[in-house]
Amino acid sequence: MERKSTAGETAAEKLLSLYEAWEKAGMGAWGVTSPRMMRQVAAMNAEMLRFVCDRFQQDLAFQSDALKCRNPAELQALQGRFFQQAFEQYCAEMGNVARMSCEAADTVSDPVPRR
């Protein structure tokens, strides 16, 4: 009786095939996740998590401040400051992530030491 492949085995076979294709195309470093690359990815994840947590705290503070407004003009001014600050922070963060992505790409393009 012929044994059927499980979904996990099929996925592993496809992944292995992809790595072999990368190796044949001269992109072997892309198929090997180096510790340097993993450190870069972990740093990017930590940075994005830090940013999201900070923004979440600021969003909560905005809601609290909005409830304290005594008239529509105060609320409008508060909203303007909040959205301007958020826009500036998102732009700066995307610059950080772009820089970190370039550093990660440079890490991957460095030769992978053979064992």
Biotite code that builds the C-alpha atoms (Angstrom):
import biotite.structure as struc

atoms = struc.array([
    struc.Atom([0.000, 0.000, 0.000], chain_id="A", res_id=1, res_name="MET", atom_name="CA", element="C"),
    struc.Atom([1.370, 3.402, -0.989], chain_id="A", res_id=2, res_name="GLU", atom_name="CA", element="C"),
    struc.Atom([1.825, 5.901, 1.827], chain_id="A", res_id=3, res_name="ARG", atom_name="CA", element="C"),
    struc.Atom([0.428, 9.411, 1.226], chain_id="A", res_id=4, res_name="LYS", atom_name="CA", element="C"),
    struc.Atom([2.479, 12.500, 2.100], chain_id="A", res_id=5, res_name="SER", atom_name="CA", element="C"),
    struc.Atom([1.214, 14.673, 4.903], chain_id="A", res_id=6, res_name="THR", atom_name="CA", element="C"),
    struc.Atom([0.659, 18.390, 4.356], chain_id="A", res_id=7, res_name="ALA", atom_name="CA", element="C"),
    struc.Atom([3.744, 19.109, 6.469], chain_id="A", res_id=8, res_name="GLY", atom_name="CA", element="C"),
    struc.Atom([5.914, 16.790, 4.382], chain_id="A", res_id=9, res_name="GLU", atom_name="CA", element="C"),
    struc.Atom([4.601, 18.353, 1.181], chain_id="A", res_id=10, res_name="THR", atom_name="CA", element="C"),
    struc.Atom([5.348, 21.851, 2.465], chain_id="A", res_id=11, res_name="ALA", atom_name="CA", element="C"),
    struc.Atom([8.845, 20.784, 3.537], chain_id="A", res_id=12, res_name="ALA", atom_name="CA", element="C"),
    struc.Atom([9.477, 19.279, 0.097], chain_id="A", res_id=13, res_name="GLU", atom_name="CA", element="C"),
    struc.Atom([8.381, 22.518, -1.586], chain_id="A", res_id=14, res_name="LYS", atom_name="CA", element="C"),
    struc.Atom([10.612, 24.564, 0.713], chain_id="A", res_id=15, res_name="LEU", atom_name="CA", element="C"),
    struc.Atom([13.577, 22.300, 0.036], chain_id="A", res_id=16, res_name="LEU", atom_name="CA", element="C"),
    struc.Atom([12.913, 22.626, -3.687], chain_id="A", res_id=17, res_name="SER", atom_name="CA", element="C"),
    struc.Atom([12.896, 26.396, -3.341], chain_id="A", res_id=18, res_name="LEU", atom_name="CA", element="C"),
    struc.Atom([16.236, 26.357, -1.500], chain_id="A", res_id=19, res_name="TYR", atom_name="CA", element="C"),
    struc.Atom([17.722, 24.136, -4.189], chain_id="A", res_id=20, res_name="GLU", atom_name="CA", element="C"),
    struc.Atom([16.491, 26.529, -6.894], chain_id="A", res_id=21, res_name="ALA", atom_name="CA", element="C"),
    struc.Atom([18.061, 29.466, -5.038], chain_id="A", res_id=22, res_name="TRP", atom_name="CA", element="C"),
    struc.Atom([21.344, 27.570, -4.796], chain_id="A", res_id=23, res_name="GLU", atom_name="CA", element="C"),
    struc.Atom([21.323, 26.792, -8.525], chain_id="A", res_id=24, res_name="LYS", atom_name="CA", element="C"),
    struc.Atom([20.593, 30.463, -9.286], chain_id="A", res_id=25, res_name="ALA", atom_name="CA", element="C"),
    struc.Atom([23.622, 31.515, -7.253], chain_id="A", res_id=26, res_name="GLY", atom_name="CA", element="C"),
    struc.Atom([21.530, 32.881, -4.405], chain_id="A", res_id=27, res_name="MET", atom_name="CA", element="C"),
    struc.Atom([22.585, 30.359, -1.806], chain_id="A", res_id=28, res_name="GLY", atom_name="CA", element="C"),
    struc.Atom([22.797, 32.983, 0.946], chain_id="A", res_id=29, res_name="ALA", atom_name="CA", element="C"),
    struc.Atom([19.051, 33.570, 0.600], chain_id="A", res_id=30, res_name="TRP", atom_name="CA", element="C"),
    struc.Atom([18.414, 29.932, 1.304], chain_id="A", res_id=31, res_name="GLY", atom_name="CA", element="C"),
    struc.Atom([20.451, 29.874, 4.486], chain_id="A", res_id=32, res_name="VAL", atom_name="CA", element="C"),
    struc.Atom([19.236, 31.950, 7.384], chain_id="A", res_id=33, res_name="THR", atom_name="CA", element="C"),
    struc.Atom([22.338, 33.073, 9.169], chain_id="A", res_id=34, res_name="SER", atom_name="CA", element="C"),
    struc.Atom([22.505, 34.117, 12.813], chain_id="A", res_id=35, res_name="PRO", atom_name="CA", element="C"),
    struc.Atom([23.398, 37.632, 11.608], chain_id="A", res_id=36, res_name="ARG", atom_name="CA", element="C"),
    struc.Atom([20.196, 37.794, 9.573], chain_id="A", res_id=37, res_name="MET", atom_name="CA", element="C"),
    struc.Atom([18.129, 36.461, 12.467], chain_id="A", res_id=38, res_name="MET", atom_name="CA", element="C"),
    struc.Atom([19.567, 39.166, 14.746], chain_id="A", res_id=39, res_name="ARG", atom_name="CA", element="C"),
    struc.Atom([18.571, 41.820, 12.193], chain_id="A", res_id=40, res_name="GLN", atom_name="CA", element="C"),
    struc.Atom([15.043, 40.421, 11.887], chain_id="A", res_id=41, res_name="VAL", atom_name="CA", element="C"),
    struc.Atom([14.695, 40.239, 15.678], chain_id="A", res_id=42, res_name="ALA", atom_name="CA", element="C"),
    struc.Atom([15.872, 43.844, 15.996], chain_id="A", res_id=43, res_name="ALA", atom_name="CA", element="C"),
    struc.Atom([13.334, 44.962, 13.383], chain_id="A", res_id=44, res_name="MET", atom_name="CA", element="C"),
    struc.Atom([10.536, 43.099, 15.156], chain_id="A", res_id=45, res_name="ASN", atom_name="CA", element="C"),
    struc.Atom([11.530, 44.604, 18.512], chain_id="A", res_id=46, res_name="ALA", atom_name="CA", element="C"),
    struc.Atom([11.627, 48.104, 17.013], chain_id="A", res_id=47, res_name="GLU", atom_name="CA", element="C"),
    struc.Atom([8.190, 47.744, 15.430], chain_id="A", res_id=48, res_name="MET", atom_name="CA", element="C"),
    struc.Atom([6.739, 46.335, 18.643], chain_id="A", res_id=49, res_name="LEU", atom_name="CA", element="C"),
    struc.Atom([8.227, 49.239, 20.629], chain_id="A", res_id=50, res_name="ARG", atom_name="CA", element="C"),
    struc.Atom([6.714, 51.728, 18.189], chain_id="A", res_id=51, res_name="PHE", atom_name="CA", element="C"),
    struc.Atom([3.262, 50.128, 18.270], chain_id="A", res_id=52, res_name="VAL", atom_name="CA", element="C"),
    struc.Atom([3.267, 50.078, 22.088], chain_id="A", res_id=53, res_name="CYS", atom_name="CA", element="C"),
    struc.Atom([4.287, 53.744, 22.250], chain_id="A", res_id=54, res_name="ASP", atom_name="CA", element="C"),
    struc.Atom([1.626, 54.741, 19.723], chain_id="A", res_id=55, res_name="ARG", atom_name="CA", element="C"),
    struc.Atom([-1.019, 52.745, 21.577], chain_id="A", res_id=56, res_name="PHE", atom_name="CA", element="C"),
    struc.Atom([-0.194, 54.591, 24.808], chain_id="A", res_id=57, res_name="GLN", atom_name="CA", element="C"),
    struc.Atom([-0.414, 57.919, 22.979], chain_id="A", res_id=58, res_name="GLN", atom_name="CA", element="C"),
    struc.Atom([-3.757, 56.913, 21.438], chain_id="A", res_id=59, res_name="ASP", atom_name="CA", element="C"),
    struc.Atom([-5.127, 56.147, 24.902], chain_id="A", res_id=60, res_name="LEU", atom_name="CA", element="C"),
    struc.Atom([-3.815, 59.456, 26.253], chain_id="A", res_id=61, res_name="ALA", atom_name="CA", element="C"),
    struc.Atom([-5.476, 61.271, 23.344], chain_id="A", res_id=62, res_name="PHE", atom_name="CA", element="C"),
    struc.Atom([-8.830, 59.693, 24.154], chain_id="A", res_id=63, res_name="GLN", atom_name="CA", element="C"),
    struc.Atom([-8.481, 60.740, 27.785], chain_id="A", res_id=64, res_name="SER", atom_name="CA", element="C"),
    struc.Atom([-7.518, 64.291, 26.795], chain_id="A", res_id=65, res_name="ASP", atom_name="CA", element="C"),
    struc.Atom([-10.383, 64.458, 24.277], chain_id="A", res_id=66, res_name="ALA", atom_name="CA", element="C"),
    struc.Atom([-12.881, 63.702, 27.027], chain_id="A", res_id=67, res_name="LEU", atom_name="CA", element="C"),
    struc.Atom([-11.534, 66.689, 28.997], chain_id="A", res_id=68, res_name="LYS", atom_name="CA", element="C"),
    struc.Atom([-12.153, 69.186, 26.173], chain_id="A", res_id=69, res_name="CYS", atom_name="CA", element="C"),
    struc.Atom([-14.731, 71.807, 27.084], chain_id="A", res_id=70, res_name="ARG", atom_name="CA", element="C"),
    struc.Atom([-15.720, 72.861, 23.573], chain_id="A", res_id=71, res_name="ASN", atom_name="CA", element="C"),
    struc.Atom([-15.346, 71.823, 19.910], chain_id="A", res_id=72, res_name="PRO", atom_name="CA", element="C"),
    struc.Atom([-12.468, 74.272, 19.318], chain_id="A", res_id=73, res_name="ALA", atom_name="CA", element="C"),
    struc.Atom([-10.364, 72.635, 22.045], chain_id="A", res_id=74, res_name="GLU", atom_name="CA", element="C"),
    struc.Atom([-11.102, 69.206, 20.595], chain_id="A", res_id=75, res_name="LEU", atom_name="CA", element="C"),
    struc.Atom([-10.203, 70.358, 17.087], chain_id="A", res_id=76, res_name="GLN", atom_name="CA", element="C"),
    struc.Atom([-6.891, 71.813, 18.287], chain_id="A", res_id=77, res_name="ALA", atom_name="CA", element="C"),
    struc.Atom([-6.133, 68.611, 20.211], chain_id="A", res_id=78, res_name="LEU", atom_name="CA", element="C"),
    struc.Atom([-6.919, 66.483, 17.163], chain_id="A", res_id=79, res_name="GLN", atom_name="CA", element="C"),
    struc.Atom([-4.683, 68.640, 14.973], chain_id="A", res_id=80, res_name="GLY", atom_name="CA", element="C"),
    struc.Atom([-1.732, 68.255, 17.341], chain_id="A", res_id=81, res_name="ARG", atom_name="CA", element="C"),
    struc.Atom([-2.378, 64.542, 17.751], chain_id="A", res_id=82, res_name="PHE", atom_name="CA", element="C"),
    struc.Atom([-2.529, 63.810, 14.013], chain_id="A", res_id=83, res_name="PHE", atom_name="CA", element="C"),
    struc.Atom([0.492, 65.998, 13.226], chain_id="A", res_id=84, res_name="GLN", atom_name="CA", element="C"),
    struc.Atom([2.548, 64.235, 15.898], chain_id="A", res_id=85, res_name="GLN", atom_name="CA", element="C"),
    struc.Atom([1.338, 60.796, 14.759], chain_id="A", res_id=86, res_name="ALA", atom_name="CA", element="C"),
    struc.Atom([2.188, 61.589, 11.123], chain_id="A", res_id=87, res_name="PHE", atom_name="CA", element="C"),
    struc.Atom([5.700, 62.718, 12.075], chain_id="A", res_id=88, res_name="GLU", atom_name="CA", element="C"),
    struc.Atom([6.244, 59.636, 14.242], chain_id="A", res_id=89, res_name="GLN", atom_name="CA", element="C"),
    struc.Atom([5.013, 57.234, 11.558], chain_id="A", res_id=90, res_name="TYR", atom_name="CA", element="C"),
    struc.Atom([7.267, 58.882, 8.964], chain_id="A", res_id=91, res_name="CYS", atom_name="CA", element="C"),
    struc.Atom([10.271, 58.648, 11.265], chain_id="A", res_id=92, res_name="ALA", atom_name="CA", element="C"),
    struc.Atom([9.493, 55.032, 12.134], chain_id="A", res_id=93, res_name="GLU", atom_name="CA", element="C"),
    struc.Atom([9.142, 54.017, 8.503], chain_id="A", res_id=94, res_name="MET", atom_name="CA", element="C"),
    struc.Atom([12.553, 55.598, 7.917], chain_id="A", res_id=95, res_name="GLY", atom_name="CA", element="C"),
    struc.Atom([13.960, 53.495, 10.765], chain_id="A", res_id=96, res_name="ASN", atom_name="CA", element="C"),
    struc.Atom([12.373, 50.321, 9.386], chain_id="A", res_id=97, res_name="VAL", atom_name="CA", element="C"),
    struc.Atom([13.622, 51.085, 5.864], chain_id="A", res_id=98, res_name="ALA", atom_name="CA", element="C"),
    struc.Atom([17.160, 51.609, 7.196], chain_id="A", res_id=99, res_name="ARG", atom_name="CA", element="C"),
    struc.Atom([16.981, 48.383, 9.204], chain_id="A", res_id=100, res_name="MET", atom_name="CA", element="C"),
    struc.Atom([15.658, 46.528, 6.139], chain_id="A", res_id=101, res_name="SER", atom_name="CA", element="C"),
    struc.Atom([18.621, 47.740, 4.091], chain_id="A", res_id=102, res_name="CYS", atom_name="CA", element="C"),
    struc.Atom([20.985, 46.601, 6.827], chain_id="A", res_id=103, res_name="GLU", atom_name="CA", element="C"),
    struc.Atom([19.275, 43.203, 6.882], chain_id="A", res_id=104, res_name="ALA", atom_name="CA", element="C"),
    struc.Atom([19.567, 42.929, 3.099], chain_id="A", res_id=105, res_name="ALA", atom_name="CA", element="C"),
    struc.Atom([23.258, 43.793, 3.333], chain_id="A", res_id=106, res_name="ASP", atom_name="CA", element="C"),
    struc.Atom([23.643, 41.071, 5.948], chain_id="A", res_id=107, res_name="THR", atom_name="CA", element="C"),
    struc.Atom([22.056, 38.505, 3.637], chain_id="A", res_id=108, res_name="VAL", atom_name="CA", element="C"),
    struc.Atom([24.213, 39.540, 0.697], chain_id="A", res_id=109, res_name="SER", atom_name="CA", element="C"),
    struc.Atom([27.417, 39.064, 2.742], chain_id="A", res_id=110, res_name="ASP", atom_name="CA", element="C"),
    struc.Atom([29.058, 35.727, 2.067], chain_id="A", res_id=111, res_name="PRO", atom_name="CA", element="C"),
    struc.Atom([27.774, 32.968, 4.303], chain_id="A", res_id=112, res_name="VAL", atom_name="CA", element="C"),
    struc.Atom([30.652, 31.202, 6.063], chain_id="A", res_id=113, res_name="PRO", atom_name="CA", element="C"),
    struc.Atom([30.846, 27.510, 5.205], chain_id="A", res_id=114, res_name="ARG", atom_name="CA", element="C"),
    struc.Atom([31.212, 24.970, 7.968], chain_id="A", res_id=115, res_name="ARG", atom_name="CA", element="C"),
])
